[in-house]
Amino acid sequence: MKLNKTDYVLERASDGGYYAWLTVNMQCNAYGESPEEAVLNLQETMNEMIQNMHYMRDFFLTLVLYFRLSGFPIFPRRKSLQLMK
């Protein structure tokens, strides 16, 4: 996914390098010797985070499927309301 200039903040570090981070998630950040390198590293970091989220989703869905097939009640079933006649 390509980043727009409004998607990240870029600042010069005291050692002469550059830090970049996403505006929506400061934990997704990267360092580079030049502004271009910092943004490129940020883009790679963001793609890795997205890939890890997909791995977690797949793991969770596999776990749910496993427990469902084994008969383990992960999510308790609600008793349906029946109208009394």
HUMOCOR-V648113 format. One line per field, one symbol per residue. burial: 1 if it has 24 or more other C-alpha atoms within 12 Angstrom, else 0. A space follows every 50 residues. Layout:
BEGIN
burial=???
END
This chain:
BEGIN
burial=00000001111000000111110000011111001001111110110000 00000000000000000000000000000000000
END
